[in-house]
Amino acid sequence: MTGTPLTIAVGFDGSPDAEAAVRWAATLAAGTGADLVAVHAVGLLEHAGIDGRATAHRQTVERIADAAGVDPGRVTWSVVDGDPCSAMLRVAGEHPEIGLLVVGSRGAGRHHGSVLGSTSLELAERSHVPVTIVPTGRA
């Protein structure tokens, strides 16, 4: 990726860990001039219009990126069908400019007592792109 700024994809489900991941990724993007792609995986409820979280989630990501100093033109919101890990892997596969995936250590479906959530663990095992897992409580 010589000469081309890195594109960072960050998963966002609205959880506190995902917000920390977005803050971390946005700070890196602002410091390196990278583009930022926020990936939100959706299931059947959101597609049916029963769950309207995607719009609120987008606004949260945009607010965090703006606070970190990322140019709004460098932030992309991507809503992808399926489970979070598959969504992140699909986005990385479809966009060869993505050189880093960022997720929180645990998401909205967190299970107490586990250090890593199923998505972060599976992503670390399956990704061909480097993965950063932002620890709980980190910004």
Secondary structure, DSSP 8 states (H G I E B T S, - for coil): -TTS--EEEEE--SSHHHHHHHHHHHHHHHHHT-EEEEEEEE-HHHHTTS--HHHHHHHHHHHHHHHHT--GGGEEEEEEES-HHHHHHHHHHH-TTEEEEEEESS-TT--TT-SS-HHHHHHHHH-SS-EEEE-TT--
